[in-house]
Amino acid sequence: MSKLIEVSTMQIIRGFVLTICNQANPQGASVELIQAALKPYGHSIELDDVLSICKYLEGKGLVEMETVSNTVLKISRNITHLTPKGVDVLEGTEVVSGIQLAGD
């Protein structure tokens, strides 16, 4: 795959992740949920890659991540929440490089 296609694909996936987080508001979306929700869009990616994408979006101020743990069940999940800036990007009132939304 060419570098241009890889970059474009990643920008599209980031847009889908923002959309998924928006649909999961106000509870947020775990990275596992995001991974599963990307499949119908034709993107089957590893969990570590989903986490990297979420961290990238967090660095841009578009999402906030939190770790939720249950010590009794011994489980931990990374939950991703859309920020107001992320909503602005989805609504088209703010443009951020590295993100491509469906229909753009």
C-alpha positions as CSV (number, residue, x, y, z in Angstrom):
1,M,0.0,0.0,0.0
2,S,1.4,3.4,-0.9
3,K,2.1,6.0,1.8
4,L,-0.5,8.3,0.5
5,I,-3.2,5.6,0.8
6,E,-2.0,4.7,4.3
7,V,-2.2,8.3,5.5
8,S,-5.6,8.8,3.9
9,T,-7.0,5.6,5.4
10,M,-5.7,6.6,8.8
11,Q,-7.4,10.0,8.5
12,I,-10.7,8.4,7.6
13,I,-10.4,5.9,10.5
14,R,-9.8,8.8,12.9
15,G,-13.0,10.5,11.6
16,F,-14.9,7.2,12.2
17,V,-13.5,7.0,15.7
18,L,-14.8,10.5,16.5
19,T,-18.2,9.5,15.1
20,I,-18.3,6.4,17.2
21,C,-17.4,8.4,20.3
22,N,-20.2,10.8,19.5
23,Q,-22.7,8.0,19.2
24,A,-21.5,6.6,22.6
25,N,-22.0,9.9,24.4
26,P,-22.3,10.5,27.3
27,Q,-21.0,7.1,28.5
28,G,-18.0,7.0,26.1
29,A,-16.7,4.1,24.1
30,S,-14.1,1.6,25.2
31,V,-11.3,0.8,22.7
32,E,-12.8,-2.7,22.4
33,L,-16.2,-1.1,21.3
34,I,-14.5,1.2,18.9
35,Q,-12.6,-1.7,17.4
36,A,-15.8,-3.7,16.9
37,A,-17.7,-0.6,15.6
38,L,-15.0,0.0,12.9
39,K,-15.6,-3.4,11.3
40,P,-18.9,-2.5,9.5
41,Y,-17.1,0.5,8.0
42,G,-14.6,-2.0,6.5
43,H,-11.8,-1.3,8.9
44,S,-10.5,-4.4,10.8
45,I,-7.6,-3.1,13.0
46,E,-5.7,-4.4,16.0
47,L,-6.6,-3.2,19.5
48,D,-3.2,-1.6,20.0
49,D,-3.8,0.5,16.8
50,V,-7.2,1.6,18.1
51,L,-5.6,2.7,21.3
52,S,-2.9,4.6,19.4
53,I,-5.6,6.4,17.3
54,C,-7.4,7.3,20.5
55,K,-4.2,8.7,22.0
56,Y,-3.5,10.7,18.8
57,L,-7.0,12.2,19.0
58,E,-6.5,12.9,22.7
59,G,-3.3,14.8,21.8
60,K,-5.3,16.9,19.4
61,G,-7.8,17.7,22.2
62,L,-10.7,15.9,20.4
63,V,-11.2,13.1,23.0
64,E,-10.4,12.4,26.6
65,M,-9.4,9.0,27.7
66,E,-9.9,7.5,31.1
67,T,-9.1,4.0,32.6
68,V,-12.0,2.4,34.4
69,S,-11.2,-0.6,36.6
70,N,-13.1,-3.1,38.6
71,T,-10.8,-4.7,41.1
72,V,-13.3,-7.4,42.1
73,L,-13.7,-8.6,38.5
74,K,-10.1,-7.8,37.7
75,I,-10.9,-5.9,34.6
76,S,-9.8,-2.6,33.2
77,R,-11.0,-0.6,30.2
78,N,-9.8,2.5,28.4
79,I,-12.9,4.6,27.8
80,T,-12.8,7.4,25.2
81,H,-15.1,10.5,25.5
82,L,-15.6,13.1,22.9
83,T,-14.6,16.7,24.0
84,P,-16.4,19.9,23.0
85,K,-13.6,20.5,20.4
86,G,-14.3,17.0,19.0
87,V,-18.0,17.9,18.7
88,D,-17.0,21.1,16.9
89,V,-14.9,19.1,14.4
90,L,-17.8,16.7,13.8
91,E,-20.2,19.6,13.2
92,G,-17.8,21.2,10.8
93,T,-17.3,24.4,12.8
94,E,-13.6,23.6,13.5
95,V,-11.1,22.0,11.2
96,V,-8.2,19.9,12.5
97,S,-5.5,18.4,10.4
98,G,-5.1,14.7,10.3
99,I,-8.9,14.0,10.4
100,Q,-11.2,13.2,7.5
101,L,-14.9,12.9,8.1
102,A,-17.3,10.8,6.0
103,G,-18.6,13.0,3.2
104,D,-15.6,15.4,3.2
